[in-house]
Amino acid sequence: MLSLLLVSGLLWLAVVHWQTQQALRWWFEQRQRWLCREAEQVRNGLLQETFVMRRRLELSLDEDGVQHWIEQMKYLDGHLVQLSDNLAPPYGEVSLLLAIRDWAKRFEAIATEGAQQAIALTLPDFWHSEPLIRSQILLTALDQLLHLVATQNNADAEMPISIELRNRQHWGELVVQIHYASIEAAQKAGRSPDLKYLPRTFQVLASGCCFHRQQQQTVSWCFRWRYAHDKV
């Protein structure tokens, strides 16, 4: 009788865990779809309209004050591009390689306001097609990780970062190595409470695993996921 109750309890916990996992995936997918729609509206609506307005100003007016308005339009146009890219990173539905390269450029551009965040990318020449939702999960995890790391880092300290995408037969692997100024800084970063939920979140949403390890002044974060005959 006790064994039956124990088995029933374990089965119930397994069902609850599965339902929670499915609910979180559904929530993330719905959120990403909304963000993609918002980004497309910016790209296909506001950006197109501002481009037309700028061209009309350039072609029809030549007063000294016009240049000021043209510069303002360029400024607005740049911010709209940044907004749409933040809502839904481009290329995710086309190629994970292109999406990572584009994300790295935008991250470096933002980081120039503080410490110089040099990112060294090591990407293969070819990568199989990933489901859009998985690409978005990977990019979101990568973005959250490095923005939290950059926030915690001393603004005056250089913090080289290397990112490598690896093919492990039936597994994909994304390795992020962050090089700190000292062993103490690396130890502190590895114990950061802001990042303690990242492995579990990636495990639930991507059906993969995430972990980190420290070696001297370097902290390595590894994201792994199965990409053969699986679904996200």
C-alpha positions as a printed Julia matrix, in Angstrom:
232×3 Matrix{Float64}:
  0.0    0.0     0.0
  2.79   2.38    0.92
  4.64   1.54   -2.28
  1.52   2.24   -4.32
  1.09   5.63   -2.66
  4.75   6.43   -3.24
  4.54   5.52   -6.92
  1.32   7.51   -7.3
  2.96  10.5    -5.66
  5.97  10.3    -7.94
  3.76  10.02  -11.01
  1.76  13.04   -9.86
  4.94  15.06   -9.38
  6.15  14.03  -12.83
  2.85  15.13  -14.4
  2.93  18.46  -12.56
  6.53  19.02  -13.67
  5.65  18.25  -17.28
  2.61  20.53  -17.19
  4.7   23.35  -15.67
  7.34  22.88  -18.34
  4.74  22.98  -21.13
  3.09  26.07  -19.62
  6.39  27.96  -19.41
  7.25  27.04  -22.99
  3.83  28.17  -24.15
  4.19  31.46  -22.28
  7.64  32.12  -23.74
  6.49  31.24  -27.27
  3.44  33.51  -27.04
  5.6   36.37  -25.72
  8.13  35.92  -28.5
  5.4   35.89  -31.14
  4.05  39.17  -29.78
  7.51  40.72  -29.77
  8.06  39.57  -33.34
  4.78  41.16  -34.44
  5.7   44.42  -32.72
  9.15  44.4   -34.33
  7.67  43.76  -37.78
  5.26  46.66  -37.33
  8.18  48.95  -36.52
 10.25  47.71  -39.48
  7.44  47.7   -42.02
  5.55  50.71  -40.71
  7.37  53.44  -38.78
 10.77  52.83  -40.35
  9.35  53.01  -43.86
  7.45  56.18  -43.04
 10.46  57.92  -41.52
 12.57  56.96  -44.55
 10.0   58.51  -46.92
  9.79  61.65  -44.77
 13.56  62.03  -44.74
 13.81  61.61  -48.51
 11.12  64.25  -49.05
 13.0   66.68  -46.84
 16.26  66.02  -48.69
 14.69  66.46  -52.13
 12.32  69.37  -51.59
 14.07  71.7   -49.15
 17.5   73.25  -49.07
 17.34  75.86  -46.32
 19.98  75.84  -43.61
 17.47  74.69  -41.01
 16.51  71.62  -43.03
 19.75  69.81  -42.19
 18.78  69.93  -38.54
 15.51  68.13  -39.26
 17.26  65.58  -41.45
 19.65  64.79  -38.63
 16.7   64.44  -36.26
 15.06  62.01  -38.68
 18.26  59.97  -38.9
 18.43  59.91  -35.1
 14.82  58.72  -34.86
 15.41  56.16  -37.6
 18.39  54.71  -35.74
 16.44  54.39  -32.51
 13.56  52.67  -34.29
 15.98  50.14  -35.78
 17.44  49.51  -32.33
 13.96  49.15  -30.85
 12.84  46.62  -33.45
 16.05  44.61  -33.03
 15.61  44.56  -29.25
 12.0   43.4   -29.57
 12.93  40.55  -31.91
 16.56  40.0   -32.95
 16.8   39.74  -36.75
 17.84  36.61  -38.67
 16.57  34.22  -35.98
 14.16  32.63  -38.44
 16.84  32.43  -41.15
 20.13  31.4   -39.55
 21.41  31.06  -36.0
 24.89  31.98  -37.24
 23.69  35.29  -38.71
 21.6   35.98  -35.62
 24.58  35.52  -33.27
 26.84  37.7   -35.43
 24.26  40.47  -35.55
 23.62  40.23  -31.8
 27.37  40.45  -31.05
 27.72  43.63  -33.14
 24.81  45.28  -31.36
 26.07  44.23  -27.93
 29.55  45.63  -28.63
 28.01  48.89  -29.85
 26.01  49.27  -26.64
 28.95  48.26  -24.45
 31.16  51.03  -25.82
 29.3   53.37  -23.47
 31.06  51.62  -20.57
 33.92  49.12  -20.59
 35.2   47.89  -23.92
 33.44  44.54  -24.33
 35.48  42.79  -26.99
 33.69  39.67  -28.25
 35.63  37.0   -30.14
 33.3   34.78  -32.17
 34.16  31.25  -33.28
 31.38  29.99  -35.51
 31.27  27.1   -37.98
 30.84  27.74  -41.69
 27.54  25.89  -41.68
 24.82  25.27  -39.11
 21.65  23.27  -39.58
 18.27  24.98  -39.43
 17.06  25.63  -35.89
 13.41  26.17  -34.9
 12.75  29.89  -34.52
 11.71  29.51  -30.89
 14.99  27.8   -30.0
 17.06  30.5   -31.68
 15.1   33.08  -29.69
 15.66  31.18  -26.44
 19.42  30.98  -27.1
 19.7   34.66  -28.01
 17.63  35.7   -25.0
 19.76  33.59  -22.64
 22.95  34.95  -24.18
 21.72  38.52  -23.97
 20.58  38.19  -20.35
 23.84  36.52  -19.31
 26.17  39.12  -20.81
 24.1   42.14  -19.85
 24.06  40.97  -16.22
 27.79  40.27  -16.38
 28.47  43.7   -17.91
 26.36  45.36  -15.22
 28.29  43.65  -12.43
 31.68  44.37  -13.98
 33.76  47.4   -13.07
 33.06  49.99  -15.77
 36.77  50.73  -16.12
 37.87  47.08  -16.39
 38.4   45.31  -19.68
 36.46  42.05  -19.88
 37.21  40.03  -23.04
 34.46  37.62  -24.02
 34.66  34.66  -26.38
 31.68  32.81  -27.83
 31.92  29.5   -29.66
 29.19  27.45  -31.34
 30.0   23.74  -31.5
 28.44  20.72  -33.17
 28.41  17.69  -30.83
 26.77  15.08  -33.06
 23.18  15.09  -31.78
 23.79  18.1   -29.55
 24.37  21.76  -30.18
 26.66  23.59  -27.77
 27.18  27.29  -27.19
 30.14  28.13  -24.95
 30.63  31.63  -23.52
 33.97  32.36  -21.85
 34.29  35.53  -19.79
 37.78  36.62  -18.78
 37.95  38.68  -15.6
 40.71  40.9   -14.27
 41.34  38.67  -11.24
 40.53  35.27   -9.78
 38.54  36.97   -7.03
 36.35  38.76   -9.6
 35.74  35.48  -11.42
 34.78  33.73   -8.17
 32.38  36.52   -7.27
 30.77  36.4   -10.72
 30.33  32.63  -10.5
 28.39  33.02   -7.25
 26.18  35.85   -8.5
 22.57  35.42   -7.28
 21.33  37.23  -10.39
 22.36  34.26  -12.55
 21.28  31.34  -10.37
 18.0   30.85  -12.25
 19.52  30.89  -15.74
 20.42  27.15  -15.89
 16.97  26.05  -14.73
 15.19  28.46  -17.09
 17.19  27.22  -20.08
 16.59  23.6   -19.08
 12.81  24.12  -18.96
 12.4   26.28  -22.07
 14.95  24.63  -24.37
 14.89  21.05  -23.01
 18.64  21.37  -22.69
 21.18  22.0   -19.97
 23.18  24.98  -18.83
 26.07  25.11  -16.39
 29.16  27.14  -15.64
 32.64  26.45  -14.33
 35.57  28.59  -13.3
 39.22  28.12  -14.23
 41.57  30.75  -12.85
 40.31  34.14  -14.13
 37.88  32.65  -16.65
 34.26  31.69  -16.13
 32.79  29.46  -18.85
 29.06  29.14  -19.44
 27.86  26.22  -21.53
 24.44  25.85  -23.17
 23.6   22.45  -24.67
 20.5   21.26  -26.49
 19.49  18.28  -28.58
 18.65  19.25  -32.14
 18.06  15.92  -33.88
 14.4   14.8   -34.16
 13.3   16.94  -31.24
 10.81  19.73  -30.75
 10.76  22.9   -28.67
